[in-house]
Amino acid sequence: MQIEFVIISTADWDNPFWTNKQHIARRLADRGYKVLYLNSMGLRAPTGSSKDLGRIFRRLKGMFRGLEQKQENLWVWSPIVIPYQKNKVVRNINFLISTFFIKYYTKKLNFQKYILWTYNPISKPLLKKGEVFSVYHCVDEVSVQPGMPEEVIKEEDKKLTMSVDTVFATSQSLYKSRKEINPITYYSANVADFDHFSKARIQEYQVPEEFINMNGPIIGFIGAISGYKLDYQLIYEVAKANKDKNFVFIGQIGEGDPRTNVSLLEQLNNIYLIGPRAYNDLPRYLQYFNVCLLPNNLNEYTKNMFPMKFFEYLAAGKPVVMTPLHALKEYYDLCYIADNSDEFSRMISFALDEKNRSDFNKLINDRISEAKLHDWESRIDNMLEKIHISEEKNNGNLGVYDAKSI
């Protein structure tokens, strides 16, 4: 049986930092399934910042381009939306337009029986419009992100969770809260592109130009540099106490939070905010990190967050120093945990001294072995199998299929 996928994303396809949305879409397409990927519909009202204005301009260009084929079996469309989702009338207009185009493009692409796979917590109005099965892949507590219409998202998220056939949640906190609403909810933690980030360990790269004049160890972070995610005060205090080390941050400043202010970090000469880099280039930078960081705030958002970069770091065999993130509790034995600046500095020193430990090779192998268990192909196999189980429970009409080929 031919099955297609319509993926309602909260991340634009061309964002250089891929999340589970792009990874799953690409791998489904690689397996031979037709995939229609909808770029973010914009949950947060735009500000007057240059970043938001630039995104609006890019979105307008994307709308005029229409359907774009990115690879074999995968097409991307940028929904036409009024960027004020807090208003119910605006949401209804947005979803009316999106429903029309989903029907138009699925017909154009000759989709016969498609699964609607959504990441957007307010997307319930897109259900029951032609799909044979629906999935809510709950990867964040979006309502608590800065600038979001919190009450609207909470209410709509609950409606969506109740209405879909299956829910996948990427953290234990998300799993528990959604399971109370929909009994067909599964815990499915984030994973990593193991082969891609293993290149940092097995290939030889030239030193990135930005690192050439750096003396001393490089302590690095790859990801969104946003005030609600990262603890800037902690980073500042640790970098100030370790002037002989270089603290490198690769990522978009203000991703998801245009009000982010990094002026505190810019006060220190050993903190380098070098901006985003292409996905294919990330292993080259990671290879030259001596220690990797997860210096996150501990708040309602990060309580429900399972950072994909954790397994990316492990795939490279790198030591990780991090704040005690709830979702990673079962992996504390594979990293260094610190909850204040003094402890963070001490753990970085321990991590840098690993090569002098008698169990150094075992440390590296344990990280790699664990990361290998959490790769995208095995995770997609598992999720597709769970969809089949749920379909049986619901007496659906998808038919019998193998997890690797539906």
Secondary structure, DSSP 8 states (H G I E B T S, - for coil): ---EEEEE-SS-TT-SS--HHHHHHHHHHHTT--EEEE-----S---SSHHHHHHHHHHHHHHHH-SEEEETTEEEE-----S-TTSHHHHHHHHHHHHHHHHHHHHHTT-SSEEEEE--TT-GGGTTSS-SEEEEEE-S-GGGSTT--HHHHHHHHHHHHHHSSEEEESSHHHHHHHHTT-SSEEE----B-HHHHHHHHHS-----GGGTT--S-EEEEES-B-TTTB-HHHHHHHHHH-TTSEEEEES-BTTT-TT---TTGGG-TTEEEEE---GGGHHHHHHT-SEEEE-B--SHHHHT---THHHHHHHTT--EEE---GGGGGGGGGSEE-SSHHHHHHHHHHHHTGGGSTTHHHHHHHHHHHHHTSBHHHHHHHHHHHHHHHHHHTT-SS----TTT-
